[in-house]
Amino acid sequence: MPNSLKARLKKLVYQGILSQEDLDRIIVVSKDATNGDAIKALFPDVKCKNEEEGYDVETSLCFKKTFSGYWWNQNYSGEAWKR
């Protein structure tokens, strides 16, 4: 996809508007991502175990949390993160 967000960001680096260092810090989440996809994008090393009660998530930053399956599979909007 030549017009993808990643491609447009790379073009800004080529034009000198954005540094490669800044580009490396940007996390792109697709439009149809779920909350679980967003967690996985933020924490690439996440260990996720699907349990009947929810998703047990643990990262190398000692972040441990259980998310309900309902929340984990909802479409990501960013709204839940503002609380």
Secondary structure, DSSP 8 states (H G I E B T S, - for coil): -TTSHHHHHHHHHHTTSS-HHHHHH-----TT-BHHHHHHHH-TT-EEEE-SS-EEEE-TT--EEEE-HHHHHSB--SGGGG-
